Amino acid sequence: MEQLFSYGTLQQIQVQLDSFGRKLEGHKDTLMGYLVNEITITDPAVIASSGKNVHPILVYTGKTYNLVEGTVYSLTDDELTKADDYEVDDYVRVEAKLKSGKRCWIYAASKPL
């Protein structure tokens, strides 16, 4: 199973049902070295699922005192691919280390905002 840290719309039940066909179970953790900014989404399917056109997006700072609270979910390889499909091109999936010491995938800004 792959570990995915979510700080935004992937925590919404409807987005989980639309993307994975099931409600995900997860646990709280904290990401270090990032801040949350906002981005306007134009993909109609993503807007329909999340119910909003402004989504949070992670911006790397490298400063360990910058913290983002979120939820870590265990996903199959297929579900991780579905998460990739849900995220628009403004996001890139990268590996990160959480405050707990665990490693996981995150979706962060693909270019400077």
Backbone atoms as SQL, in Angstrom:
CREATE TABLE atoms (id INTEGER PRIMARY KEY, chain TEXT, resi INTEGER, resn TEXT, atom TEXT, x REAL, y REAL, z REAL);
INSERT INTO atoms VALUES
  (1, 'A', 1, 'MET', 'N', 0.841, -1.190, 0.000),
  (2, 'A', 1, 'MET', 'CA', 0.000, 0.000, 0.000),
  (3, 'A', 1, 'MET', 'C', 0.884, 1.250, 0.000),
  (4, 'A', 2, 'GLU', 'N', 0.409, 2.238, -0.705),
  (5, 'A', 2, 'GLU', 'CA', 1.076, 3.540, -0.763),
  (6, 'A', 2, 'GLU', 'C', 0.452, 4.470, 0.275),
  (7, 'A', 3, 'GLN', 'N', 1.250, 5.374, 0.823),
  (8, 'A', 3, 'GLN', 'CA', 0.765, 6.340, 1.808),
  (9, 'A', 3, 'GLN', 'C', 0.646, 7.699, 1.129),
  (10, 'A', 4, 'LEU', 'N', -0.532, 8.321, 1.260),
  (11, 'A', 4, 'LEU', 'CA', -0.789, 9.625, 0.659),
  (12, 'A', 4, 'LEU', 'C', -1.251, 10.596, 1.736),
  (13, 'A', 5, 'PHE', 'N', -0.567, 11.723, 1.849),
  (14, 'A', 5, 'PHE', 'CA', -0.929, 12.774, 2.792),
  (15, 'A', 5, 'PHE', 'C', -1.854, 13.753, 2.075),
  (16, 'A', 6, 'SER', 'N', -3.033, 13.968, 2.661),
  (17, 'A', 6, 'SER', 'CA', -3.991, 14.908, 2.087),
  (18, 'A', 6, 'SER', 'C', -4.228, 16.051, 3.056),
  (19, 'A', 7, 'TYR', 'N', -4.221, 17.253, 2.521),
  (20, 'A', 7, 'TYR', 'CA', -4.441, 18.473, 3.283),
  (21, 'A', 7, 'TYR', 'C', -5.625, 19.254, 2.731),
  (22, 'A', 8, 'GLY', 'N', -6.276, 18.706, 1.701),
  (23, 'A', 8, 'GLY', 'CA', -7.318, 19.466, 1.018),
  (24, 'A', 8, 'GLY', 'C', -8.492, 18.608, 0.598),
  (25, 'A', 9, 'THR', 'N', -8.862, 18.739, -0.667),
  (26, 'A', 9, 'THR', 'CA', -10.125, 18.173, -1.141),
  (27, 'A', 9, 'THR', 'C', -10.154, 16.646, -1.151),
  (28, 'A', 10, 'LEU', 'N', -9.016, 15.980, -1.168),
  (29, 'A', 10, 'LEU', 'CA', -9.035, 14.518, -1.110),
  (30, 'A', 10, 'LEU', 'C', -9.505, 14.006, 0.253),
  (31, 'A', 11, 'GLN', 'N', -9.685, 14.905, 1.216),
  (32, 'A', 11, 'GLN', 'CA', -10.255, 14.533, 2.505),
  (33, 'A', 11, 'GLN', 'C', -11.790, 14.541, 2.459),
  (34, 'A', 12, 'GLN', 'N', -12.366, 15.134, 1.414),
  (35, 'A', 12, 'GLN', 'CA', -13.818, 15.210, 1.288),
  (36, 'A', 12, 'GLN', 'C', -14.381, 13.847, 0.882),
  (37, 'A', 13, 'ILE', 'N', -15.451, 13.435, 1.555),
  (38, 'A', 13, 'ILE', 'CA', -16.068, 12.139, 1.282),
  (39, 'A', 13, 'ILE', 'C', -16.493, 12.025, -0.182),
  (40, 'A', 14, 'GLN', 'N', -17.127, 13.058, -0.734),
  (41, 'A', 14, 'GLN', 'CA', -17.605, 12.978, -2.117),
  (42, 'A', 14, 'GLN', 'C', -16.446, 12.811, -3.096),
  (43, 'A', 15, 'VAL', 'N', -15.352, 13.501, -2.871),
  (44, 'A', 15, 'VAL', 'CA', -14.178, 13.369, -3.740),
  (45, 'A', 15, 'VAL', 'C', -13.628, 11.945, -3.644),
  (46, 'A', 16, 'GLN', 'N', -13.595, 11.379, -2.440),
  (47, 'A', 16, 'GLN', 'CA', -13.123, 10.004, -2.267),
  (48, 'A', 16, 'GLN', 'C', -14.035, 9.020, -3.005),
  (49, 'A', 17, 'LEU', 'N', -15.337, 9.194, -2.851),
  (50, 'A', 17, 'LEU', 'CA', -16.274, 8.301, -3.529),
  (51, 'A', 17, 'LEU', 'C', -16.153, 8.421, -5.043),
  (52, 'A', 18, 'ASP', 'N', -16.050, 9.651, -5.554),
  (53, 'A', 18, 'ASP', 'CA', -15.917, 9.869, -6.995),
  (54, 'A', 18, 'ASP', 'C', -14.597, 9.325, -7.532),
  (55, 'A', 19, 'SER', 'N', -13.529, 9.482, -6.762),
  (56, 'A', 19, 'SER', 'CA', -12.191, 9.104, -7.235),
  (57, 'A', 19, 'SER', 'C', -11.869, 7.631, -7.020),
  (58, 'A', 20, 'PHE', 'N', -12.262, 7.083, -5.862),
  (59, 'A', 20, 'PHE', 'CA', -11.841, 5.737, -5.482),
  (60, 'A', 20, 'PHE', 'C', -13.000, 4.745, -5.318),
  (61, 'A', 21, 'GLY', 'N', -14.227, 5.255, -5.324),
  (62, 'A', 21, 'GLY', 'CA', -15.380, 4.392, -5.135),
  (63, 'A', 21, 'GLY', 'C', -15.566, 3.926, -3.708),
  (64, 'A', 22, 'ARG', 'N', -14.859, 4.548, -2.775),
  (65, 'A', 22, 'ARG', 'CA', -14.988, 4.176, -1.367),
  (66, 'A', 22, 'ARG', 'C', -14.564, 5.347, -0.481),
  (67, 'A', 23, 'LYS', 'N', -15.007, 5.298, 0.757),
  (68, 'A', 23, 'LYS', 'CA', -14.571, 6.267, 1.768),
  (69, 'A', 23, 'LYS', 'C', -13.254, 5.771, 2.345),
  (70, 'A', 24, 'LEU', 'N', -12.265, 6.642, 2.388),
  (71, 'A', 24, 'LEU', 'CA', -10.950, 6.265, 2.894),
  (72, 'A', 24, 'LEU', 'C', -10.877, 6.405, 4.411),
  (73, 'A', 25, 'GLU', 'N', -10.121, 5.526, 5.028),
  (74, 'A', 25, 'GLU', 'CA', -9.822, 5.627, 6.460),
  (75, 'A', 25, 'GLU', 'C', -8.382, 6.117, 6.567),
  (76, 'A', 26, 'GLY', 'N', -8.147, 7.075, 7.453),
  (77, 'A', 26, 'GLY', 'CA', -6.800, 7.611, 7.585),
  (78, 'A', 26, 'GLY', 'C', -6.491, 8.019, 9.001),
  (79, 'A', 27, 'HIS', 'N', -5.290, 8.565, 9.179),
  (80, 'A', 27, 'HIS', 'CA', -4.881, 9.074, 10.487),
  (81, 'A', 27, 'HIS', 'C', -4.216, 10.434, 10.315),
  (82, 'A', 28, 'LYS', 'N', -4.313, 11.242, 11.328),
  (83, 'A', 28, 'LYS', 'CA', -3.772, 12.601, 11.296),
  (84, 'A', 28, 'LYS', 'C', -2.247, 12.571, 11.371),
  (85, 'A', 29, 'ASP', 'N', -1.630, 13.515, 10.681),
  (86, 'A', 29, 'ASP', 'CA', -0.180, 13.712, 10.754),
  (87, 'A', 29, 'ASP', 'C', 0.098, 15.137, 10.300),
  (88, 'A', 30, 'THR', 'N', 1.362, 15.513, 10.337),
  (89, 'A', 30, 'THR', 'CA', 1.761, 16.876, 10.016),
  (90, 'A', 30, 'THR', 'C', 2.918, 16.857, 9.035),
  (91, 'A', 31, 'LEU', 'N', 2.801, 17.679, 7.994),
  (92, 'A', 31, 'LEU', 'CA', 3.855, 17.846, 6.998),
  (93, 'A', 31, 'LEU', 'C', 4.688, 19.059, 7.375),
  (94, 'A', 32, 'MET', 'N', 6.002, 18.925, 7.301),
  (95, 'A', 32, 'MET', 'CA', 6.908, 20.038, 7.623),
  (96, 'A', 32, 'MET', 'C', 7.540, 20.577, 6.340),
  (97, 'A', 33, 'GLY', 'N', 7.832, 21.879, 6.349),
  (98, 'A', 33, 'GLY', 'CA', 8.564, 22.481, 5.236),
  (99, 'A', 33, 'GLY', 'C', 7.704, 22.974, 4.100),
  (100, 'A', 34, 'TYR', 'N', 6.414, 23.080, 4.326),
  (101, 'A', 34, 'TYR', 'CA', 5.484, 23.558, 3.300),
  (102, 'A', 34, 'TYR', 'C', 4.493, 24.541, 3.902),
  (103, 'A', 35, 'LEU', 'N', 3.969, 25.406, 3.062),
  (104, 'A', 35, 'LEU', 'CA', 2.845, 26.277, 3.388),
  (105, 'A', 35, 'LEU', 'C', 1.713, 25.966, 2.417),
  (106, 'A', 36, 'VAL', 'N', 0.491, 26.314, 2.827),
  (107, 'A', 36, 'VAL', 'CA', -0.665, 26.118, 1.957),
  (108, 'A', 36, 'VAL', 'C', -1.036, 27.441, 1.310),
  (109, 'A', 37, 'ASN', 'N', -1.173, 27.428, 0.002),
  (110, 'A', 37, 'ASN', 'CA', -1.635, 28.570, -0.769),
  (111, 'A', 37, 'ASN', 'C', -2.939, 28.132, -1.442),
  (112, 'A', 38, 'GLU', 'N', -3.456, 28.946, -2.336),
  (113, 'A', 38, 'GLU', 'CA', -4.676, 28.599, -3.058),
  (114, 'A', 38, 'GLU', 'C', -4.450, 28.713, -4.554),
  (115, 'A', 39, 'ILE', 'N', -5.228, 27.914, -5.295),
  (116, 'A', 39, 'ILE', 'CA', -5.156, 27.939, -6.744),
  (117, 'A', 39, 'ILE', 'C', -6.571, 27.802, -7.299),
  (118, 'A', 40, 'THR', 'N', -6.833, 28.461, -8.418),
  (119, 'A', 40, 'THR', 'CA', -8.133, 28.358, -9.070),
  (120, 'A', 40, 'THR', 'C', -8.123, 27.180, -10.032),
  (121, 'A', 41, 'ILE', 'N', -9.098, 26.308, -9.879),
  (122, 'A', 41, 'ILE', 'CA', -9.240, 25.102, -10.695),
  (123, 'A', 41, 'ILE', 'C', -10.231, 25.391, -11.813),
  (124, 'A', 42, 'THR', 'N', -9.931, 24.912, -13.026),
  (125, 'A', 42, 'THR', 'CA', -10.843, 25.116, -14.157),
  (126, 'A', 42, 'THR', 'C', -11.417, 23.809, -14.691),
  (127, 'A', 43, 'ASP', 'N', -10.920, 22.662, -14.219),
  (128, 'A', 43, 'ASP', 'CA', -11.401, 21.362, -14.685),
  (129, 'A', 43, 'ASP', 'C', -12.814, 21.124, -14.157),
  (130, 'A', 44, 'PRO', 'N', -13.810, 21.034, -15.051),
  (131, 'A', 44, 'PRO', 'CA', -15.204, 20.891, -14.610),
  (132, 'A', 44, 'PRO', 'C', -15.459, 19.647, -13.754),
  (133, 'A', 45, 'ALA', 'N', -14.801, 18.536, -14.047),
  (134, 'A', 45, 'ALA', 'CA', -15.011, 17.308, -13.279),
  (135, 'A', 45, 'ALA', 'C', -14.495, 17.457, -11.847),
  (136, 'A', 46, 'VAL', 'N', -13.358, 18.105, -11.695),
  (137, 'A', 46, 'VAL', 'CA', -12.790, 18.328, -10.364),
  (138, 'A', 46, 'VAL', 'C', -13.668, 19.283, -9.572),
  (139, 'A', 47, 'ILE', 'N', -14.143, 20.330, -10.220),
  (140, 'A', 47, 'ILE', 'CA', -15.031, 21.291, -9.555),
  (141, 'A', 47, 'ILE', 'C', -16.334, 20.606, -9.148),
  (142, 'A', 48, 'ALA', 'N', -16.879, 19.776, -10.015),
  (143, 'A', 48, 'ALA', 'CA', -18.131, 19.075, -9.704),
  (144, 'A', 48, 'ALA', 'C', -17.961, 18.149, -8.500),
  (145, 'A', 49, 'SER', 'N', -16.838, 17.471, -8.421),
  (146, 'A', 49, 'SER', 'CA', -16.597, 16.537, -7.325),
  (147, 'A', 49, 'SER', 'C', -16.365, 17.259, -6.002),
  (148, 'A', 50, 'SER', 'N', -15.534, 18.295, -6.022),
  (149, 'A', 50, 'SER', 'CA', -15.177, 19.005, -4.784),
  (150, 'A', 50, 'SER', 'C', -16.192, 20.068, -4.391),
  (151, 'A', 51, 'GLY', 'N', -16.961, 20.549, -5.372),
  (152, 'A', 51, 'GLY', 'CA', -17.938, 21.598, -5.089),
  (153, 'A', 51, 'GLY', 'C', -17.339, 22.983, -5.005),
  (154, 'A', 52, 'LYS', 'N', -16.091, 23.125, -5.452),
  (155, 'A', 52, 'LYS', 'CA', -15.445, 24.444, -5.402),
  (156, 'A', 52, 'LYS', 'C', -14.383, 24.570, -6.480),
  (157, 'A', 53, 'ASN', 'N', -14.133, 25.818, -6.888),
  (158, 'A', 53, 'ASN', 'CA', -13.122, 26.037, -7.920),
  (159, 'A', 53, 'ASN', 'C', -11.813, 26.583, -7.351),
  (160, 'A', 54, 'VAL', 'N', -11.761, 26.867, -6.062),
  (161, 'A', 54, 'VAL', 'CA', -10.517, 27.283, -5.413),
  (162, 'A', 54, 'VAL', 'C', -10.098, 26.157, -4.469),
  (163, 'A', 55, 'HIS', 'N', -8.896, 25.624, -4.716),
  (164, 'A', 55, 'HIS', 'CA', -8.382, 24.504, -3.923),
  (165, 'A', 55, 'HIS', 'C', -7.086, 24.908, -3.239),
  (166, 'A', 56, 'PRO', 'N', -6.769, 24.274, -2.104),
  (167, 'A', 56, 'PRO', 'CA', -5.468, 24.506, -1.487),
  (168, 'A', 56, 'PRO', 'C', -4.366, 23.832, -2.290),
  (169, 'A', 57, 'ILE', 'N', -3.162, 24.392, -2.200),
  (170, 'A', 57, 'ILE', 'CA', -2.004, 23.800, -2.873),
  (171, 'A', 57, 'ILE', 'C', -0.775, 24.025, -1.999),
  (172, 'A', 58, 'LEU', 'N', 0.064, 23.007, -1.881),
  (173, 'A', 58, 'LEU', 'CA', 1.276, 23.105, -1.074),
  (174, 'A', 58, 'LEU', 'C', 2.379, 23.825, -1.824),
  (175, 'A', 59, 'VAL', 'N', 3.073, 24.696, -1.099),
  (176, 'A', 59, 'VAL', 'CA', 4.232, 25.408, -1.635),
  (177, 'A', 59, 'VAL', 'C', 5.420, 25.081, -0.738),
  (178, 'A', 60, 'TYR', 'N', 6.482, 24.568, -1.341),
  (179, 'A', 60, 'TYR', 'CA', 7.668, 24.166, -0.576),
  (180, 'A', 60, 'TYR', 'C', 8.416, 25.387, -0.048),
  (181, 'A', 61, 'THR', 'N', 8.773, 25.348, 1.240),
  (182, 'A', 61, 'THR', 'CA', 9.590, 26.407, 1.849),
  (183, 'A', 61, 'THR', 'C', 10.917, 25.855, 2.351),
  (184, 'A', 62, 'GLY', 'N', 10.939, 24.572, 2.709),
  (185, 'A', 62, 'GLY', 'CA', 12.134, 23.973, 3.278),
  (186, 'A', 62, 'GLY', 'C', 12.345, 24.323, 4.740),
  (187, 'A', 63, 'LYS', 'N', 11.462, 25.105, 5.302),
  (188, 'A', 63, 'LYS', 'CA', 11.580, 25.537, 6.711),
  (189, 'A', 63, 'LYS', 'C', 10.744, 24.602, 7.571),
  (190, 'A', 64, 'THR', 'N', 11.414, 23.870, 8.469),
  (191, 'A', 64, 'THR', 'CA', 10.735, 22.842, 9.247),
  (192, 'A', 64, 'THR', 'C', 9.676, 23.414, 10.187),
  (193, 'A', 65, 'TYR', 'N', 9.715, 24.705, 10.457),
  (194, 'A', 65, 'TYR', 'CA', 8.685, 25.296, 11.314),
  (195, 'A', 65, 'TYR', 'C', 7.396, 25.604, 10.540),
  (196, 'A', 66, 'ASN', 'N', 7.429, 25.522, 9.206),
  (197, 'A', 66, 'ASN', 'CA', 6.199, 25.639, 8.416),
  (198, 'A', 66, 'ASN', 'C', 5.508, 24.278, 8.457),
  (199, 'A', 67, 'LEU', 'N', 4.308, 24.240, 9.029),
  (200, 'A', 67, 'LEU', 'CA', 3.596, 22.982, 9.256),
  (201, 'A', 67, 'LEU', 'C', 2.239, 22.992, 8.575),
  (202, 'A', 68, 'VAL', 'N', 1.856, 21.835, 8.044),
  (203, 'A', 68, 'VAL', 'CA', 0.540, 21.655, 7.433),
  (204, 'A', 68, 'VAL', 'C', -0.082, 20.408, 8.052),
  (205, 'A', 69, 'GLU', 'N', -1.259, 20.576, 8.643),
  (206, 'A', 69, 'GLU', 'CA', -1.996, 19.455, 9.227),
  (207, 'A', 69, 'GLU', 'C', -2.779, 18.749, 8.122),
  (208, 'A', 70, 'GLY', 'N', -2.875, 17.432, 8.242),
  (209, 'A', 70, 'GLY', 'CA', -3.623, 16.683, 7.244),
  (210, 'A', 70, 'GLY', 'C', -3.888, 15.268, 7.683),
  (211, 'A', 71, 'THR', 'N', -4.257, 14.443, 6.721),
  (212, 'A', 71, 'THR', 'CA', -4.605, 13.047, 6.968),
  (213, 'A', 71, 'THR', 'C', -3.816, 12.156, 6.024),
  (214, 'A', 72, 'VAL', 'N', -3.299, 11.064, 6.540),
  (215, 'A', 72, 'VAL', 'CA', -2.568, 10.086, 5.734),
  (216, 'A', 72, 'VAL', 'C', -3.502, 8.917, 5.437),
  (217, 'A', 73, 'TYR', 'N', -3.604, 8.581, 4.156),
  (218, 'A', 73, 'TYR', 'CA', -4.442, 7.473, 3.708),
  (219, 'A', 73, 'TYR', 'C', -3.570, 6.399, 3.066),
  (220, 'A', 74, 'SER', 'N', -3.954, 5.141, 3.255),
  (221, 'A', 74, 'SER', 'CA', -3.307, 4.022, 2.570),
  (222, 'A', 74, 'SER', 'C', -4.093, 3.750, 1.293),
  (223, 'A', 75, 'LEU', 'N', -3.387, 3.764, 0.158),
  (224, 'A', 75, 'LEU', 'CA', -4.014, 3.558, -1.144),
  (225, 'A', 75, 'LEU', 'C', -3.311, 2.436, -1.890),
  (226, 'A', 76, 'THR', 'N', -4.067, 1.738, -2.715),
  (227, 'A', 76, 'THR', 'CA', -3.457, 0.760, -3.617),
  (228, 'A', 76, 'THR', 'C', -2.745, 1.537, -4.737),
  (229, 'A', 77, 'ASP', 'N', -1.938, 0.835, -5.514),
  (230, 'A', 77, 'ASP', 'CA', -1.280, 1.474, -6.662),
  (231, 'A', 77, 'ASP', 'C', -2.315, 2.041, -7.628),
  (232, 'A', 78, 'ASP', 'N', -3.387, 1.290, -7.849),
  (233, 'A', 78, 'ASP', 'CA', -4.457, 1.739, -8.739),
  (234, 'A', 78, 'ASP', 'C', -5.121, 3.008, -8.200),
  (235, 'A', 79, 'GLU', 'N', -5.379, 3.042, -6.899),
  (236, 'A', 79, 'GLU', 'CA', -5.992, 4.231, -6.305),
  (237, 'A', 79, 'GLU', 'C', -5.050, 5.436, -6.366),
  (238, 'A', 80, 'LEU', 'N', -3.755, 5.211, -6.210),
  (239, 'A', 80, 'LEU', 'CA', -2.805, 6.312, -6.325),
  (240, 'A', 80, 'LEU', 'C', -2.821, 6.880, -7.738),
  (241, 'A', 81, 'THR', 'N', -2.946, 6.011, -8.728),
  (242, 'A', 81, 'THR', 'CA', -3.079, 6.472, -10.112),
  (243, 'A', 81, 'THR', 'C', -4.358, 7.290, -10.285),
  (244, 'A', 82, 'LYS', 'N', -5.436, 6.866, -9.647),
  (245, 'A', 82, 'LYS', 'CA', -6.692, 7.620, -9.701),
  (246, 'A', 82, 'LYS', 'C', -6.546, 8.979, -9.022),
  (247, 'A', 83, 'ALA', 'N', -5.774, 9.048, -7.949),
  (248, 'A', 83, 'ALA', 'CA', -5.505, 10.335, -7.297),
  (249, 'A', 83, 'ALA', 'C', -4.714, 11.239, -8.239),
  (250, 'A', 84, 'ASP', 'N', -3.741, 10.662, -8.957),
  (251, 'A', 84, 'ASP', 'CA', -2.992, 11.429, -9.960),
  (252, 'A', 84, 'ASP', 'C', -3.936, 11.999, -11.013),
  (253, 'A', 85, 'ASP', 'N', -4.913, 11.188, -11.429),
  (254, 'A', 85, 'ASP', 'CA', -5.874, 11.636, -12.442),
  (255, 'A', 85, 'ASP', 'C', -6.748, 12.775, -11.917),
  (256, 'A', 86, 'TYR', 'N', -7.093, 12.735, -10.630),
  (257, 'A', 86, 'TYR', 'CA', -7.937, 13.771, -10.028),
  (258, 'A', 86, 'TYR', 'C', -7.199, 15.111, -9.979),
  (259, 'A', 87, 'GLU', 'N', -5.932, 15.085, -9.628),
  (260, 'A', 87, 'GLU', 'CA', -5.163, 16.328, -9.480),
  (261, 'A', 87, 'GLU', 'C', -4.847, 16.925, -10.850),
  (262, 'A', 88, 'VAL', 'N', -5.064, 18.230, -10.984),
  (263, 'A', 88, 'VAL', 'CA', -4.797, 18.909, -12.250),
  (264, 'A', 88, 'VAL', 'C', -3.301, 19.150, -12.411),
  (265, 'A', 89, 'ASP', 'N', -2.894, 19.649, -13.579),
  (266, 'A', 89, 'ASP', 'CA', -1.471, 19.802, -13.912),
  (267, 'A', 89, 'ASP', 'C', -0.720, 20.791, -13.024),
  (268, 'A', 90, 'ASP', 'N', -1.440, 21.591, -12.252),
  (269, 'A', 90, 'ASP', 'CA', -0.779, 22.534, -11.343),
  (270, 'A', 90, 'ASP', 'C', -0.143, 21.823, -10.159),
  (271, 'A', 91, 'TYR', 'N', -0.493, 20.545, -9.969),
  (272, 'A', 91, 'TYR', 'CA', 0.034, 19.740, -8.868),
  (273, 'A', 91, 'TYR', 'C', 0.999, 18.693, -9.401),
  (274, 'A', 92, 'VAL', 'N', 1.982, 18.363, -8.571),
  (275, 'A', 92, 'VAL', 'CA', 2.897, 17.273, -8.878),
  (276, 'A', 92, 'VAL', 'C', 2.989, 16.395, -7.628),
  (277, 'A', 93, 'ARG', 'N', 3.040, 15.083, -7.849),
  (278, 'A', 93, 'ARG', 'CA', 3.178, 14.165, -6.714),
  (279, 'A', 93, 'ARG', 'C', 4.648, 13.991, -6.395),
  (280, 'A', 94, 'VAL', 'N', 5.017, 14.247, -5.129),
  (281, 'A', 94, 'VAL', 'CA', 6.399, 14.104, -4.672),
  (282, 'A', 94, 'VAL', 'C', 6.406, 13.374, -3.333),
  (283, 'A', 95, 'GLU', 'N', 7.534, 12.767, -3.027),
  (284, 'A', 95, 'GLU', 'CA', 7.675, 12.081, -1.748),
  (285, 'A', 95, 'GLU', 'C', 8.071, 13.091, -0.679),
  (286, 'A', 96, 'ALA', 'N', 7.570, 12.887, 0.529),
  (287, 'A', 96, 'ALA', 'CA', 7.877, 13.800, 1.634),
  (288, 'A', 96, 'ALA', 'C', 7.967, 13.007, 2.933),
  (289, 'A', 97, 'LYS', 'N', 8.556, 13.647, 3.928),
  (290, 'A', 97, 'LYS', 'CA', 8.663, 13.058, 5.259),
  (291, 'A', 97, 'LYS', 'C', 7.761, 13.845, 6.198),
  (292, 'A', 98, 'LEU', 'N', 6.966, 13.125, 6.985),
  (293, 'A', 98, 'LEU', 'CA', 6.045, 13.744, 7.921),
  (294, 'A', 98, 'LEU', 'C', 6.694, 13.931, 9.286),
  (295, 'A', 99, 'LYS', 'N', 6.053, 14.710, 10.118),
  (296, 'A', 99, 'LYS', 'CA', 6.556, 14.976, 11.468),
  (297, 'A', 99, 'LYS', 'C', 6.720, 13.673, 12.248),
  (298, 'A', 100, 'SER', 'N', 5.853, 12.700, 11.986),
  (299, 'A', 100, 'SER', 'CA', 5.923, 11.397, 12.653),
  (300, 'A', 100, 'SER', 'C', 7.147, 10.588, 12.231),
  (301, 'A', 101, 'GLY', 'N', 7.814, 11.030, 11.163),
  (302, 'A', 101, 'GLY', 'CA', 8.958, 10.311, 10.624),
  (303, 'A', 101, 'GLY', 'C', 8.601, 9.414, 9.454),
  (304, 'A', 102, 'LYS', 'N', 7.304, 9.221, 9.219),
  (305, 'A', 102, 'LYS', 'CA', 6.862, 8.377, 8.105),
  (306, 'A', 102, 'LYS', 'C', 7.049, 9.096, 6.779),
  (307, 'A', 103, 'ARG', 'N', 7.260, 8.312, 5.723),
  (308, 'A', 103, 'ARG', 'CA', 7.379, 8.847, 4.372),
  (309, 'A', 103, 'ARG', 'C', 6.056, 8.633, 3.661),
  (310, 'A', 104, 'CYS', 'N', 5.723, 9.544, 2.771),
  (311, 'A', 104, 'CYS', 'CA', 4.448, 9.445, 2.061),
  (312, 'A', 104, 'CYS', 'C', 4.539, 10.252, 0.770),
  (313, 'A', 105, 'TRP', 'N', 3.482, 10.162, -0.017),
  (314, 'A', 105, 'TRP', 'CA', 3.327, 11.000, -1.200),
  (315, 'A', 105, 'TRP', 'C', 2.513, 12.224, -0.822),
  (316, 'A', 106, 'ILE', 'N', 2.805, 13.348, -1.463),
  (317, 'A', 106, 'ILE', 'CA', 2.010, 14.569, -1.321),
  (318, 'A', 106, 'ILE', 'C', 1.791, 15.153, -2.721),
  (319, 'A', 107, 'TYR', 'N', 0.797, 16.012, -2.831),
  (320, 'A', 107, 'TYR', 'CA', 0.599, 16.780, -4.056),
  (321, 'A', 107, 'TYR', 'C', 0.938, 18.227, -3.742),
  (322, 'A', 108, 'ALA', 'N', 1.965, 18.748, -4.423),
  (323, 'A', 108, 'ALA', 'CA', 2.450, 20.108, -4.192),
  (324, 'A', 108, 'ALA', 'C', 2.416, 20.877, -5.516),
  (325, 'A', 109, 'ALA', 'N', 2.675, 22.180, -5.424),
  (326, 'A', 109, 'ALA', 'CA', 2.691, 23.033, -6.624),
  (327, 'A', 109, 'ALA', 'C', 3.759, 22.525, -7.598),
  (328, 'A', 110, 'SER', 'N', 3.372, 22.376, -8.856),
  (329, 'A', 110, 'SER', 'CA', 4.295, 21.874, -9.869),
  (330, 'A', 110, 'SER', 'C', 5.263, 22.949, -10.348),
  (331, 'A', 111, 'LYS', 'N', 4.932, 24.206, -10.065),
  (332, 'A', 111, 'LYS', 'CA', 5.806, 25.337, -10.419),
  (333, 'A', 111, 'LYS', 'C', 5.574, 26.446, -9.396),
  (334, 'A', 112, 'PRO', 'N', 6.518, 27.356, -9.287),
  (335, 'A', 112, 'PRO', 'CA', 6.347, 28.457, -8.317),
  (336, 'A', 112, 'PRO', 'C', 5.058, 29.242, -8.574),
  (337, 'A', 113, 'LEU', 'N', 4.371, 29.595, -7.483),
  (338, 'A', 113, 'LEU', 'CA', 3.122, 30.364, -7.624),
  (339, 'A', 113, 'LEU', 'C', 3.410, 31.846, -7.563);
